[in-house]
């Protein structure tokens, strides 16, 4: 029950971060789909870096080999570490978490322009983005709450709220990893 209370306390900050993510995702998607030269250059560079990014390639290899549990575990761990925890740590300096969230969502939007060719793949991407970016939004809000509580002279309260909200982050990221890996196996 305390996790629901923590989520309720973070509602405004979480919705704000959801808005940041959605706006940046849409901006990236439209920038690439409108074929703006700078956006296409960014997408090409980002796609090239993903092609050599070891954790991503390892996850894709596990999916191809049918090692789905390992793929889910690696995806979950990667998203928890480099997504949620990083967002929470950046939240102690609120502008940093906003920039981080916007940057991440913008690049995701760039990548997905022109790739959502089938209903199955669009559903896979939509579900993955919804689950993961909601988790990142809660994680960002948790970090911002730690900062704001410290400013109010109640740092323990902020830390407690953040820790109580984190089961939602973990649950959403786990659901996102299962959705993504099983979806890649079926659609990909």
C-alpha positions in Angstrom: 0.0 0.0 0.0 2.9 2.4 0.7 4.0 2.0 -2.9 0.7 3.3 -4.1 1.0 6.3 -1.7 4.5 7.0 -3.1 3.3 6.8 -6.6 0.5 9.2 -5.7 3.0 11.6 -4.2 5.1 11.5 -7.4 2.1 11.8 -9.7 2.6 15.4 -10.8 6.4 15.0 -11.4 5.8 11.7 -13.2 3.2 13.1 -15.5 5.6 16.0 -16.2 8.3 13.5 -17.2 5.8 11.5 -19.3 5.1 14.8 -21.1 8.8 15.4 -21.7 9.3 11.9 -23.0 6.2 12.1 -25.3 7.1 15.5 -26.7 10.7 14.5 -27.4 9.7 11.1 -28.9 7.3 12.9 -31.2 9.9 15.5 -32.1 12.4 12.9 -33.0 10.0 10.8 -35.0 8.7 13.8 -37.0 12.2 15.2 -37.5 13.3 11.9 -39.2 10.0 11.3 -41.0 10.1 14.9 -42.4 13.6 14.0 -43.6 15.3 16.9 -42.0 18.9 16.6 -43.0 20.4 17.0 -39.5 17.9 14.5 -38.1 18.7 11.9 -40.7 22.5 12.4 -40.0 21.8 11.9 -36.3 19.8 8.8 -36.9 22.5 7.3 -39.2 25.2 7.9 -36.5 23.0 6.6 -33.8 22.0 3.5 -35.8 25.7 2.8 -36.5 26.5 3.1 -32.8 23.7 0.7 -31.9 25.1 -1.8 -34.4 28.3 -2.0 -32.4 26.9 -1.5 -28.9 27.7 -4.7 -27.1 24.8 -5.1 -24.7 22.2 -4.4 -27.5 23.9 -6.9 -29.9 24.1 -9.5 -27.1 20.4 -9.1 -26.4 19.6 -9.5 -30.1 21.9 -12.5 -30.3 20.1 -14.2 -27.3 16.7 -13.6 -29.0 17.9 -15.1 -32.3 19.3 -18.1 -30.4 16.0 -18.6 -28.5 17.5 -17.8 -25.2 14.6 -15.7 -24.1 15.0 -15.8 -20.3 18.6 -14.6 -20.6 17.5 -11.9 -23.1 14.8 -10.7 -20.7 17.2 -10.7 -17.8 19.8 -8.7 -19.8 17.3 -6.3 -21.1 15.8 -5.7 -17.7 19.3 -5.2 -16.1 20.4 -2.9 -18.9 17.2 -0.8 -18.6 17.3 -0.7 -14.9 20.9 0.4 -14.7 21.3 2.7 -17.8 17.7 3.9 -17.8 15.9 4.0 -14.4 18.9 4.4 -12.0 20.6 6.9 -14.2 17.3 8.9 -14.5 17.0 8.8 -10.7 20.5 9.9 -10.1 20.1 12.7 -12.7 16.9 13.7 -10.9 18.9 15.1 -8.0 19.7 17.9 -10.4 16.2 18.3 -12.1 17.4 19.9 -15.3 19.7 16.9 -15.9 16.9 14.4 -15.7 14.7 16.4 -18.1 17.6 16.7 -20.6 18.4 13.0 -20.2 14.8 12.0 -20.7 14.3 14.2 -23.7 17.5 13.1 -25.3 16.7 9.4 -24.9 13.1 9.8 -26.2 14.2 12.0 -29.1 16.7 9.4 -30.3 14.1 6.6 -29.9 11.7 8.7 -32.1 14.5 9.1 -34.7 15.1 5.4 -34.9 11.5 4.3 -35.2 10.5 6.6 -38.1 10.0 4.4 -41.1 10.3 1.1 -39.2 6.7 0.7 -38.0 5.7 -1.1 -41.2 3.5 -3.8 -39.7 0.8 -3.7 -37.1 2.6 -6.4 -35.0 5.9 -4.4 -34.9 4.0 -1.1 -34.2 2.2 -2.8 -31.2 5.6 -4.3 -30.0 7.3 -0.9 -30.2 4.3 1.0 -28.7 4.0 -1.4 -25.7 7.7 -1.4 -25.1 8.0 2.4 -25.2 4.9 2.8 -23.0 6.2 0.4 -20.3 9.8 1.6 -20.3 9.2 5.3 -20.6 6.6 5.2 -17.8 9.2 3.4 -15.6 11.8 6.1 -16.6 9.3 8.8 -15.8 8.7 7.4 -12.3 12.4 7.0 -11.8 13.1 10.6 -12.8 10.3 11.8 -10.6 11.7 9.9 -7.7 15.1 11.6 -8.2 13.5 15.0 -8.4 11.5 14.3 -5.3 14.8 13.5 -3.4 16.1 16.9 -4.5 12.9 18.8 -3.7 12.6 17.1 -0.3 16.2 18.0 0.5 15.4 21.7 -0.3 12.5 21.5 2.1 14.8 20.1 4.8 13.3 16.6 4.6 15.8 14.5 2.7 14.8 11.3 4.4 11.2 11.8 3.3 12.3 12.1 -0.4 14.5 9.1 -0.2 11.7 7.1 1.4 9.2 8.1 -1.2 11.7 7.2 -4.0 12.5 3.8 -2.5 8.8 3.1 -2.1 8.1 4.0 -5.7 10.8 1.9 -7.1 8.9 -1.4 -7.0 6.7 0.2 -9.8 9.8 1.1 -11.8 11.2 -2.5 -11.4 7.8 -4.1 -12.2 7.3 -1.9 -15.3 10.8 -2.6 -16.6 10.4 -6.3 -16.1 7.1 -6.2 -17.9 8.7 -4.1 -20.6 11.6 -6.6 -21.0 9.2 -9.5 -21.2 7.0 -7.7 -23.8 10.0 -6.6 -25.9 11.9 -9.9 -26.0 8.9 -12.1 -26.5 7.7 -9.6 -29.1 11.0 -9.6 -30.9 10.9 -13.4 -31.0 7.3 -13.4 -32.5 7.5 -10.3 -34.8 11.2 -10.2 -35.5 
